[in-house]
Amino acid sequence: MIPLTRHGVEGLVDTYMSKEDKIYSTQEIIDSGVVPRLKGFRVKPGKVSDSIFGGRFSYTDKSTGKIVEYENPPLETTEGTPLRIMIRTQRISTHDINRGEIPFKDQILATNHNYMRRMLSSAIGTSQFEVDGLRDSSIVVAAENLTQIPFENVLRAYMAKSSTSTSLYQHFIKGGREFCGHALPDNLITNGPLPYIMDTPSTKSEEHDESISPEKLFKMGICTLQQYVQIRNSSVFAFGMVSQFLRERGLIAVDTKTEHGINRKGEIVSQDEIWTMDSSRFWLLNEYNDQMRRLSAGKIKELDPRSYSKEFARGFSKGDQGYTDEQRIQIAVRYFEGIQHLLGKRFEPDMRSNEERVVSGIEKIVKQLLA
């Protein structure tokens, strides 16, 4: 099937946006009682995904700044495994600010994640359950509710230009020559390769993340040396698998971040997004190689490769403003182009309403997995 052209994608996005009405929050859907098994459960909201699970938890209410504490009833599978139901949204966040909603972003990233998850599960494990009847583009995910190892596992093969304060790039241009325990050579160039794949972990926070050395993770009690070594080594191996796959697709694996936790069996496995365009960067290989040749010949001053990642959206960010409709369309088109290039085929979105897709997914999970 021929991939959708830019014009075709713009038409789909225009059609979607013309029909936009109120999008009910996950909490409103649960409170409605349309899924009786979850009536009374409190949803934990995230920057991009919402979660439903049993037990105590807390989060910061963005509208009031207050910490909300809550305890849900137990939520377990028929086999007694604690369950976490995650709902991807179309929200997009940059610089820790919610910029609005991007049409089809939730479905595109779900498809992206599921493809990469299956490719890499032998290397980094997975907490996710397979549920009959759920499409790869399903925005509802069923996973084991892991004991989280609370840091972001960030791996970098290039010094990607970034406006994010925790990035290696921002640290380097401000004169830093040591980053997360790695000595940085003076001859690094913007968007150029690093000497090797660098592990640069980041603390995980609802407010602001911070890049730190592995040794600080140990001192802070976030993880043990043994846990970190396992996560780093398996992730570097996965990085190699992805790099080879992407080169066959004409793309470069630039960087990525994953999160991990401990499952019921005591195993460390990945959780949440794996190698998506929000958690990773992909560059066009041919364009990058051409720019490298032109840079060496002095014909350009800086590498500026075409990127399939959230960095494209960050370029539109101003202060605490949300994105305009025109910017939302441009970002949606880039996500479409990215998933079609990554998978090498046409992406067909589910055109049902958000509420229909959420309820349908949750109902399948409840029917197949819950006690």
C-alpha positions as CSV (number, residue, x, y, z in Angstrom):
1,M,0.0,0.0,0.0
2,I,1.4,3.4,-1.0
3,P,2.2,5.7,1.9
4,L,0.1,8.7,2.3
5,T,1.5,11.8,0.7
6,R,2.0,15.1,2.5
7,H,-1.1,16.4,0.8
8,G,-3.1,13.3,1.9
9,V,-1.9,13.6,5.5
10,E,-2.9,17.3,5.6
11,G,-6.3,16.4,4.3
12,L,-6.8,13.8,7.0
13,V,-5.6,16.2,9.7
14,D,-7.9,19.0,8.4
15,T,-10.8,16.6,8.4
16,Y,-10.1,15.5,12.0
17,M,-9.6,19.1,13.3
18,S,-12.8,20.3,11.6
19,K,-14.8,17.7,13.7
20,E,-12.9,18.4,16.9
21,D,-15.3,18.8,19.9
22,K,-14.8,18.4,23.6
23,I,-12.2,15.6,24.3
24,Y,-13.2,14.0,27.6
25,S,-10.4,13.3,30.0
26,T,-9.6,9.7,31.1
27,Q,-10.9,10.6,34.5
28,E,-14.2,11.8,33.1
29,I,-14.6,8.6,31.1
30,I,-13.9,6.4,34.1
31,D,-16.3,8.5,36.3
32,S,-19.1,8.1,33.8
33,G,-19.3,4.4,34.7
34,V,-19.2,3.3,31.1
35,V,-16.7,0.6,32.3
36,P,-18.4,-0.6,35.6
37,R,-15.3,-2.6,36.7
38,L,-13.3,0.6,37.1
39,K,-16.0,2.9,38.6
40,G,-14.5,4.8,41.5
41,F,-10.9,4.5,40.4
42,R,-8.8,7.6,40.3
43,V,-6.6,8.1,37.2
44,K,-3.0,9.3,37.7
45,P,-2.4,11.9,35.0
46,G,0.9,12.2,33.2
47,K,2.5,14.6,30.8
48,V,1.4,12.5,27.9
49,S,-0.1,9.2,29.2
50,D,-2.6,8.6,32.0
51,S,-2.5,5.5,34.2
52,I,-5.0,3.4,36.2
53,F,-3.6,1.0,38.8
54,G,-4.3,-0.3,42.3
55,G,-2.8,1.0,45.5
56,R,-1.6,4.3,46.9
57,F,-0.1,7.0,44.7
58,S,0.3,10.8,44.5
59,Y,0.7,13.4,41.9
60,T,0.8,17.2,41.5
61,D,-2.4,18.8,40.3
62,K,-1.2,21.2,37.6
63,S,-4.1,23.5,37.9
64,T,-3.7,24.1,41.7
65,G,-0.1,23.1,42.3
66,K,-1.3,20.9,45.2
67,I,-0.2,17.3,45.8
68,V,-3.1,14.8,45.4
69,E,-2.9,11.6,47.3
70,Y,-5.2,8.7,46.6
71,E,-5.6,4.9,47.1
72,N,-7.3,2.8,44.5
73,P,-8.7,-0.7,45.2
74,P,-6.4,-3.6,44.1
75,L,-6.2,-4.1,40.4
76,E,-4.8,-7.5,39.4
77,T,-5.0,-10.0,36.6
78,T,-6.6,-13.4,37.0
79,E,-3.1,-14.7,37.8
80,G,-2.5,-12.2,40.6
81,T,-0.2,-9.9,38.7
82,P,-0.7,-6.2,39.5
83,L,-2.0,-4.4,36.4
84,R,-1.4,-0.9,35.1
85,I,-3.7,0.3,32.3
86,M,-2.1,3.2,30.4
87,I,-4.0,5.5,28.1
88,R,-2.0,7.5,25.5
89,T,-3.2,11.0,24.8
90,Q,-2.7,13.5,22.0
91,R,-1.1,15.9,24.4
92,I,2.3,17.2,23.6
93,S,4.7,18.6,26.2
94,T,7.9,20.6,25.7
95,H,10.1,22.3,28.2
96,D,7.8,20.8,30.9
97,I,4.8,22.8,29.4
98,N,1.7,21.3,27.8
99,R,1.4,22.8,24.3
100,G,-1.9,21.3,23.3
101,E,-3.0,18.3,21.3
102,I,-1.6,16.9,18.0
103,P,-4.0,14.9,15.8
104,F,-3.2,11.2,15.6
105,K,0.0,11.5,17.7
106,D,-1.4,9.0,20.2
107,Q,-2.0,6.3,17.6
108,I,1.2,7.0,15.7
109,L,3.4,6.6,18.9
110,A,1.5,3.5,19.9
111,T,2.2,1.9,16.6
112,N,5.8,3.1,16.8
113,H,6.2,1.7,20.3
114,N,4.6,-1.7,19.6
115,Y,6.8,-2.3,16.6
116,M,10.0,-1.5,18.5
117,R,8.9,-3.3,21.6
118,R,8.5,-6.6,19.7
119,M,11.9,-6.1,18.1
120,L,13.7,-5.5,21.4
121,S,11.8,-7.5,24.0
122,S,14.6,-10.2,23.9
123,A,17.1,-7.6,24.8
124,I,15.4,-5.3,27.3
125,G,12.3,-7.2,28.3
126,T,8.8,-5.7,28.4
127,S,6.0,-5.2,31.0
128,Q,3.3,-5.2,28.4
129,F,0.6,-7.8,28.0
130,E,-0.7,-8.9,24.5
131,V,-4.5,-8.4,24.4
132,D,-6.5,-10.0,21.7
133,G,-8.4,-7.5,19.5
134,L,-6.2,-4.5,20.3
135,R,-4.6,-3.0,17.2
136,D,-1.0,-1.9,17.3
137,S,-2.3,1.6,17.1
138,S,-4.5,1.1,20.2
139,I,-4.0,4.0,22.6
140,V,-4.9,1.8,25.6
141,V,-2.1,-0.4,27.0
142,A,-2.1,-3.2,29.5
143,A,1.1,-3.8,31.4
144,E,2.3,-5.2,34.7
145,N,2.5,-2.5,37.4
146,L,6.2,-2.7,38.0
147,T,8.3,-1.6,41.0
148,Q,9.8,1.4,39.2
149,I,13.5,2.1,39.1
150,P,13.1,5.9,39.1
151,F,15.5,7.2,36.5
152,E,15.4,7.8,32.8
153,N,18.0,5.7,30.9
154,V,19.3,8.0,28.2
155,L,21.8,6.8,25.5
156,R,23.4,9.1,23.0
157,A,25.4,8.4,19.8
158,Y,25.4,12.0,18.6
159,M,25.5,15.4,20.1
160,A,22.1,16.4,18.9
161,K,21.3,20.1,18.9
162,S,18.6,20.6,21.6
163,S,16.9,23.4,23.5
164,T,16.3,21.0,26.5
165,S,18.2,22.1,29.6
166,T,19.3,18.5,30.4
167,S,20.8,17.8,27.0
168,L,24.5,17.1,26.4
169,Y,24.4,19.8,23.7
170,Q,23.4,22.6,26.1
171,H,26.0,21.5,28.6
172,F,28.8,21.4,25.9
173,I,28.1,24.9,24.4
174,K,28.1,26.4,27.8
175,G,31.7,25.1,28.3
176,G,31.1,21.9,30.1
177,R,33.6,19.2,29.4
178,E,32.3,16.5,31.7
179,F,28.8,15.1,31.4
180,C,27.3,12.3,33.5
181,G,30.7,10.9,34.2
182,H,32.0,11.1,30.6
183,A,34.9,13.4,29.5
184,L,33.9,15.3,26.4
185,P,36.5,16.1,23.8
186,D,36.9,19.7,22.6
187,N,36.3,18.9,19.0
188,L,32.6,17.8,19.2
189,I,30.4,19.5,16.6
190,T,26.7,20.3,16.6
191,N,24.7,17.2,15.5
192,G,28.0,15.4,15.1
193,P,28.9,11.8,16.3
194,L,30.1,11.1,19.8
195,P,33.2,9.0,20.3
196,Y,31.0,6.1,21.6
197,I,27.5,5.6,22.8
198,M,27.2,7.5,26.0
199,D,25.0,6.5,28.9
200,T,23.7,9.8,30.4
201,P,21.0,9.0,33.0
202,S,18.5,11.6,34.1
203,T,16.5,11.8,37.3
204,K,12.7,11.4,36.8
205,S,10.4,14.1,38.1
206,E,7.0,15.5,37.5
207,E,8.6,19.0,37.3
208,H,12.2,19.1,36.0
209,D,14.6,16.3,35.1
210,E,18.3,16.5,35.8
211,S,21.2,14.7,34.0
212,I,23.5,13.1,36.6
213,S,26.3,10.6,36.7
214,P,25.6,6.9,37.5
215,E,27.5,7.3,40.8
216,K,25.1,9.9,42.0
217,L,22.2,7.5,41.2
218,F,23.8,5.0,43.6
219,K,24.5,7.6,46.3
220,M,20.9,8.8,46.1
221,G,19.6,5.2,46.5
222,I,17.8,5.4,43.1
223,C,19.3,2.1,41.9
224,T,22.1,-0.2,42.7
225,L,25.3,-0.6,40.7
226,Q,24.2,-4.1,39.6
227,Q,20.8,-2.8,38.4
228,Y,22.4,0.0,36.5
229,V,25.0,-2.2,34.8
230,Q,22.2,-4.5,33.6
231,I,20.0,-1.7,32.3
232,R,23.0,0.0,30.6
233,N,24.4,-3.1,29.0
234,S,21.1,-4.4,27.7
235,S,20.1,-1.0,26.4
236,V,23.4,-0.5,24.5
237,F,22.9,-3.9,22.9
238,A,19.3,-2.9,21.9
239,F,20.8,0.4,20.5
240,G,22.9,-1.7,18.2
241,M,19.9,-3.7,17.0
242,V,17.9,-0.5,16.3
243,S,20.8,1.1,14.6
244,Q,21.2,-1.7,12.1
245,F,17.4,-1.9,11.5
246,L,17.2,1.9,10.9
247,R,20.1,2.0,8.5
248,E,18.2,-0.5,6.3
249,R,15.3,2.0,6.5
250,G,17.6,5.0,5.5
251,L,17.6,6.4,9.1
252,I,20.1,7.1,11.8
253,A,19.6,6.1,15.5
254,V,20.6,9.3,17.3
255,D,19.6,8.9,20.9
256,T,16.9,7.4,23.1
257,K,15.6,7.2,26.6
258,T,13.8,4.2,28.3
259,E,12.4,3.5,31.7
260,H,12.7,0.3,33.6
261,G,11.2,-1.5,36.6
262,I,11.2,-4.8,38.5
263,N,8.4,-7.3,37.7
264,R,6.8,-9.8,39.9
265,K,9.5,-12.4,39.1
266,G,12.3,-10.0,40.2
267,E,13.4,-9.3,36.6
268,I,14.3,-5.9,35.3
269,V,12.3,-5.0,32.2
270,S,11.4,-2.0,30.2
271,Q,8.3,0.0,30.7
272,D,6.4,2.7,28.9
273,E,7.6,4.0,25.5
274,I,10.4,2.2,23.6
275,W,12.2,3.9,20.8
276,T,9.4,6.2,19.8
277,M,9.7,9.6,18.1
278,D,8.9,11.2,21.4
279,S,11.6,9.3,23.3
280,S,14.2,9.1,20.5
281,R,15.6,10.9,17.6
282,F,15.8,9.6,14.0
283,W,17.7,11.4,11.2
284,L,17.6,10.8,7.4
285,L,20.8,8.9,6.6
286,N,21.4,10.1,3.0
287,E,20.7,13.7,3.9
288,Y,23.0,13.5,6.9
289,N,25.9,12.0,4.8
290,D,25.4,14.7,2.2
291,Q,25.6,17.4,4.8
292,M,28.7,15.9,6.3
293,R,30.4,16.0,2.9
294,R,29.3,19.7,2.4
295,L,30.5,20.5,6.0
296,S,33.9,19.0,5.3
297,A,34.1,21.0,2.1
298,G,33.3,24.2,3.9
299,K,30.0,24.7,2.0
300,I,27.8,24.8,5.1
301,K,28.6,25.9,8.6
302,E,26.5,23.4,10.6
303,L,24.8,20.1,10.3
304,D,21.0,20.4,10.3
305,P,19.6,16.9,9.4
306,R,15.9,16.3,8.9
307,S,14.6,14.8,12.2
308,Y,11.7,12.6,13.0
309,S,11.4,13.4,16.7
310,K,9.7,15.7,19.1
311,E,12.6,18.1,18.6
312,F,10.8,19.4,15.5
313,A,7.9,20.5,17.7
314,R,10.2,22.1,20.3
315,G,11.2,24.5,17.5
316,F,7.7,26.0,17.7
317,S,7.7,26.5,21.4
318,K,7.5,30.0,22.8
319,G,7.3,30.8,26.5
320,D,4.3,29.1,28.0
321,Q,2.2,29.4,24.8
322,G,0.3,26.5,23.2
323,Y,0.7,25.7,19.6
324,T,-1.5,27.3,16.9
325,D,-3.7,25.2,14.6
326,E,-1.2,25.6,11.7
327,Q,1.7,24.4,14.0
328,R,-0.4,21.5,15.1
329,I,-1.0,20.5,11.5
330,Q,2.8,20.8,10.6
331,I,3.7,18.7,13.7
332,A,1.0,16.0,12.9
333,V,2.4,15.8,9.3
334,R,5.9,15.2,10.6
335,Y,4.7,12.4,12.9
336,F,2.9,10.8,9.9
337,E,6.0,11.1,7.7
338,G,8.1,9.6,10.5
339,I,6.0,6.5,11.2
340,Q,5.6,5.8,7.4
341,H,9.4,6.1,6.9
342,L,10.1,4.0,10.0
343,L,7.7,1.1,9.1
344,G,8.0,1.4,5.3
345,K,4.3,1.4,4.7
346,R,1.1,3.5,4.8
347,F,-0.3,4.5,8.2
348,E,-4.0,4.2,8.5
349,P,-5.4,5.9,11.6
350,D,-8.5,4.7,13.5
351,M,-11.0,7.5,12.8
352,R,-13.3,6.7,15.7
353,S,-13.7,9.3,18.5
354,N,-11.2,9.3,21.3
355,E,-13.8,8.2,23.8
356,E,-14.8,5.2,21.6
357,R,-11.2,4.1,21.3
358,V,-10.5,4.5,25.0
359,V,-13.6,2.6,26.1
360,S,-13.2,-0.1,23.5
361,G,-9.6,-0.8,24.6
362,I,-10.3,-0.8,28.3
363,E,-13.2,-3.1,27.9
364,K,-11.0,-5.7,26.1
365,I,-8.4,-5.5,28.8
366,V,-11.0,-5.9,31.6
367,K,-12.7,-8.9,29.8
368,Q,-9.4,-10.7,29.1
369,L,-7.1,-9.9,32.0
370,L,-8.9,-8.8,35.2
371,A,-10.0,-11.1,38.0
